[in-house]
Amino acid sequence: MSGHSHWASIKHKKGAVDAKRGKLFSKLSRAITVAGRQGGGDPEMNLKLRYAIDAARAVSMPKDNIERAIKKGTGELEGGQLDELVYEGYGPGGVAIMAELLTDNRTRTASEVRKLMEAHNGKLGQTGCVAYLFKRKGLFTVDARTVDEEKLIEVVLESGADDAKREGEMFQVTCEPALFQKVRDALAEARIATEVAELSNIPAAPIDVDPETGRKVLKLMDALDDHEDVQHVSSNFNISEEVLAQAAAQL
């Protein structure tokens, strides 16, 4: 069972709770702001901004919040100075960990992330120490109970995506980043609902871990994901479906 892709689904299900706390909205606002700063405030001309806005709308983020975040990015409002960072390291059992962050204070963030890693039997590494173990891909997950497999595969292949792989109760669809919007539109047109739709770091060769290590890795990823500066967390571990379900229930 791919720990990474199922972690994405776990995080999606946590989204409603995080949104109530305002934490998820804060993270999405930062992503919109940075996208707007880099490519302008028009989502039709700025695909990165379009993806960020779509992610915000998917969890019912208020329109005013979205517009305010865009204006921060374009300089119409203050507060748009954020740095993009990627921290790499090792978790329990030596699994690879990658965290993508947006921060207004590099020093504070580095110290806090280092402490989180160490508190969960992990450690930060040098830049590039694990990046080679991942491939940047578009990732979609579909509840297998809601879709006909043949129809999904037909849509996926016609859209140019890599494949639709069955994993437990869900299908995982991956594609090249440049095809993300095309695949997303094709799934929507076919009325195939996705639980997760994001650009993500997918492990090239996942490694198996025992149940105890798997639980520790999930706790580390959850702790990192709860940090306000962390946008995405990726790891390269495999875990049994039963252990994954047990661990997810405890997060």
Buried (B, 14 or more C-beta within 10 A) or exposed (E): BBBBBBBBBBBBEBBEEBBEEEBBBBBBBBBBBBBBBEBBBEBEEBBBBBBBBBBBEBBEBEEEBBBBBBBBBBEEBEBBEBEEBBBBBBBBBEBBBBBBBBBEEEEEBBEBBBEBBEEBBBEBBEEEBBBEBBEEBBBBBBBBEBBEEEEBBEBBEEBEBBEBEEBBEBBBBBBBEEBBBBBBEBBEEBEBEBBBBBBBBBBEEBBEBEBEBBBBBBBBBBBBBBBEBBBBBBBBBBBBEEBBBBBBEEB
